[in-house]
């Protein structure tokens, strides 16, 4: 039986995840995007709030 790859999604209070299709809410623009296309940058302070950014907001 082939092994399944576990997908790990960092989460905190501000993480909004639609469990039906695994889309996450971008912290910046408010659009739901596939969890595979969300980037979670390092918090600005130790133990700071996580931000979930779509590719458009990360680049722009």
N, CA and C of each residue as an Amber inpcrd file, in Angstrom:
protein
   180
   0.8430000  -1.1730000   0.0000000   0.0000000   0.0000000   0.0000000
   0.8940000   1.2430000   0.0000000   0.6790000   2.1950000  -0.9530000
   1.5200000   3.3950000  -1.0020000   1.2710000   4.3130000   0.1790000
   2.3380000   4.9610000   0.6080000   2.2180000   5.9060000   1.7220000
   1.6310000   7.2130000   1.2280000   0.7730000   7.8100000   2.0500000
   0.2100000   9.1150000   1.7330000   1.0860000  10.1890000   2.3400000
   1.2320000  11.2700000   1.6100000   2.0180000  12.3950000   2.0900000
   1.1390000  13.2890000   2.9520000   1.5690000  13.5520000   4.1630000
   0.8130000  14.4290000   5.0620000   1.0570000  15.8810000   4.6620000
  -0.0090000  16.6630000   4.6590000   0.1250000  18.0880000   4.3900000
  -0.0540000  18.8260000   5.7090000   0.9220000  19.6580000   6.0390000
   0.8990000  20.3830000   7.2980000   0.5900000  21.8430000   7.0190000
  -0.4400000  22.3360000   7.6750000  -0.8450000  23.7240000   7.5130000
  -0.7000000  24.4100000   8.8650000   0.2110000  25.4100000   8.9770000
   0.3390000  26.1110000  10.2520000  -0.9350000  26.8920000  10.5420000
  -1.3900000  26.8270000  11.7520000  -2.6320000  27.5000000  12.0800000
  -2.5830000  28.2510000  13.3920000  -3.3680000  29.2900000  13.4640000
  -3.5800000  30.0180000  14.7080000  -4.9970000  30.5700000  14.6740000
  -5.3270000  31.4560000  15.5570000  -6.6890000  31.9650000  15.6820000
  -7.1640000  32.6390000  14.3950000  -6.2690000  33.2850000  13.6630000
  -6.6730000  34.0220000  12.4640000  -6.7800000  33.1490000  11.2140000
  -6.5030000  31.8640000  11.3290000  -6.5480000  30.9680000  10.1760000
  -7.9930000  30.5570000   9.8810000  -8.4460000  30.8580000   8.6570000
  -9.7650000  30.4320000   8.2150000  -9.5790000  29.4450000   7.0720000
 -10.0030000  28.2100000   7.2880000  -9.8020000  27.1280000   6.3380000
 -11.1430000  26.4900000   6.0250000 -11.4860000  26.4300000   4.7450000
 -12.7000000  25.7530000   4.3040000 -12.3620000  24.2740000   4.1580000
 -12.8830000  23.4440000   5.0270000 -12.5230000  22.0260000   5.0500000
 -13.0770000  21.2430000   3.8710000 -14.0680000  21.7930000   3.1750000
 -14.6280000  21.0810000   2.0210000 -13.6450000  21.0210000   0.8660000
 -12.9150000  22.1040000   0.6350000 -11.9880000  22.1200000  -0.5000000
 -10.5830000  22.6040000  -0.1140000 -10.3240000  22.7360000   1.1680000
  -9.0300000  23.1490000   1.7110000  -8.5510000  24.4770000   1.1390000
  -9.4610000  25.4380000   1.0610000  -9.0850000  26.7870000   0.6590000
  -8.9370000  27.6380000   1.9160000  -7.9200000  28.5060000   1.8920000
  -7.6270000  29.3610000   3.0390000  -7.8970000  30.8090000   2.6720000
  -8.2700000  31.5880000   3.6780000  -8.5450000  32.9990000   3.4820000
  -7.2510000  33.7910000   3.5660000  -6.9730000  34.5740000   2.5240000
  -5.7880000  35.4360000   2.5030000  -5.9900000  36.5470000   3.5340000
  -5.0080000  36.7600000   4.3810000  -5.0810000  37.7940000   5.4230000
  -5.0970000  39.2000000   4.8440000  -4.6090000  39.3600000   3.6350000
  -4.4930000  40.6930000   3.0530000  -5.6970000  41.0620000   2.1860000
  -6.0190000  40.2480000   1.1710000  -7.0860000  40.6180000   0.2340000
  -8.4360000  39.9870000   0.5630000  -8.4600000  38.9660000   1.4200000
  -9.7180000  38.3510000   1.8260000 -10.2770000  37.3260000   0.8560000
  -9.4870000  36.9180000  -0.1320000  -9.9220000  35.9060000  -1.1010000
  -9.5440000  34.5110000  -0.6030000 -10.4260000  33.5380000  -0.8520000
 -10.1000000  32.1520000  -0.5430000  -9.2310000  31.5910000  -1.6640000
  -8.1330000  30.9410000  -1.2840000  -7.1600000  30.3910000  -2.2240000
  -6.7810000  28.9930000  -1.7730000  -6.4290000  28.1410000  -2.7130000
  -5.9910000  26.7850000  -2.3870000  -4.8770000  26.8310000  -1.3410000
  -4.9320000  25.9270000  -0.3890000  -3.9100000  25.9100000   0.6700000
  -2.5110000  25.6970000   0.0980000  -2.4190000  25.1140000  -1.0880000
  -1.1130000  24.8860000  -1.7090000  -0.5200000  26.1830000  -2.2690000
  -1.3400000  27.2020000  -2.4200000  -0.8840000  28.4650000  -3.0010000
  -0.7970000  29.5780000  -1.9430000  -0.9860000  29.2320000  -0.6850000
  -0.8770000  30.1950000   0.4180000   0.5330000  30.1260000   0.9980000
   1.0850000  31.2920000   1.3000000   2.4110000  31.3860000   1.9230000
   2.2300000  31.9570000   3.3170000   2.9150000  31.3580000   4.2880000
   2.8600000  31.8460000   5.6680000   4.2510000  32.3790000   6.0140000
   4.4280000  33.7190000   5.9000000   5.7460000  34.2860000   6.2120000
   6.0400000  34.2390000   7.7060000   7.3130000  34.3770000   8.0290000
   7.7460000  34.4080000   9.4270000   7.0950000  35.5990000  10.1320000
   6.5620000  35.3970000  11.3460000   5.9650000  36.5200000  12.0910000
   6.9980000  37.6140000  12.3570000   6.5200000  38.8460000  12.4700000
   7.4150000  39.9770000  12.6830000   8.0590000  39.9670000  14.0640000
   7.3860000  39.3850000  15.0530000   7.9250000  39.2840000  16.4040000
   7.8560000  37.8260000  16.8590000   8.6300000  37.4920000  17.8640000
   8.5690000  36.1380000  18.4120000   7.1550000  35.8550000  18.9080000
   6.6100000  34.7520000  18.5320000   5.2510000  34.3340000  18.8930000
   4.1970000  35.3100000  18.3630000   4.5340000  36.0140000  17.2750000
   3.5980000  36.9600000  16.6720000   2.5160000  36.2440000  15.8790000
   1.5550000  37.0020000  15.4620000   0.4190000  36.4790000  14.7120000
   0.8610000  36.0210000  13.3170000   0.3570000  34.8860000  12.8830000
   0.6660000  34.3930000  11.5470000  -0.2010000  35.1010000  10.5240000
   0.3590000  35.3310000   9.3340000  -0.3890000  35.8930000   8.2180000
  -0.4120000  34.8500000   7.1090000  -1.5070000  34.7830000   6.4080000
  -1.6970000  33.8280000   5.3200000  -1.8750000  34.6390000   4.0480000
  -0.8900000  34.5690000   3.1480000  -0.8940000  35.4260000   1.9680000
  -0.9880000  34.6090000   0.6880000  -1.8820000  35.0520000  -0.2060000
  -1.9490000  34.4440000  -1.5280000  -0.7450000  34.9530000  -2.3250000
  -0.4810000  34.3340000  -3.4680000   0.6790000  34.7150000  -4.2570000
   0.5980000  36.1660000  -4.7290000  -0.6010000  36.6530000  -5.0670000
  -0.7490000  38.0360000  -5.5250000  -0.3580000  39.0270000  -4.4330000
  -0.7960000  38.7960000  -3.2140000  -0.4840000  39.7100000  -2.1030000
   0.9600000  39.5900000  -1.6810000   1.5380000  38.4230000  -1.7980000
   2.9430000  38.2300000  -1.4190000   3.8580000  38.9980000  -2.3690000
   3.5300000  38.9890000  -3.6470000   4.3610000  39.6470000  -4.6540000
   4.0540000  41.1290000  -4.7940000   2.8300000  41.5200000  -4.4350000
   2.4260000  42.8800000  -4.7300000   2.4200000  43.7970000  -3.6130000
